[in-house]
C-alpha cells in the first residue's frame, strides 16, 4: 500500500495518448522530476463519471501549471481506446495532458488502485512532490467523482509549507509552519 511520505512508485516508458503529439508518446515519472505531479486513475474510457473528472482537470490545467504542477491521467484502457474517446467526445477536446495506457495493469497495481475482480483501476489520486515523494493519496468509490478544486487547494496548501486548516485558501491565515 502506498503511504504518504514514501517515494512514489516509479514508472518508465508507459505509452500515453496526448493531443497535439504525432502518434503516441512514452512517459516516465522521471520526466517530471523537479515538478509537482497530480496523477489520477479513472476506471474506464467511454463511461459516465470519468469524462466529467477528465474535463474538470483540463479546465484547471493552467491553474495547476502556474503552481509548477503537471497532470497525468491513467486507466487500464489502451492508447488506441484513449485516442478514439478523446477525439470523438466533445467534452474531452480540450484535454492536453498525457493519458497513460496501463494495459498490463502494472501501474494500477503499484499504486494500489487495481480492482482485480473488475480488471480496472479504481478512482485514485496522488499528489507527488518535486522529489518524487507522495504527499497526498486518495482512493474513492467508482460512483463518486473527485473535486478538481479540492485537488488544486491541496496542492496550494502543500506548497505553502504551512499548517493549513480545513477549507483553507491561499491568502488566508495558516496555523504556522509545518
Protein Blocks (a to p, Z undefined) as FASTA:
>chain_A
ZZehiacdddehiacddehiahjadddfklmgoiacdddddfbghifklmmmmmmmmmmm
mmmmmnopacddddfbdfklmmmmmmmmmklmmpmbdcddffnommmmmnopacfknopa
cdddddddfkopafbdcdddfklccdfklmmmmmmmmmnopacdehiaehiacebjZZ
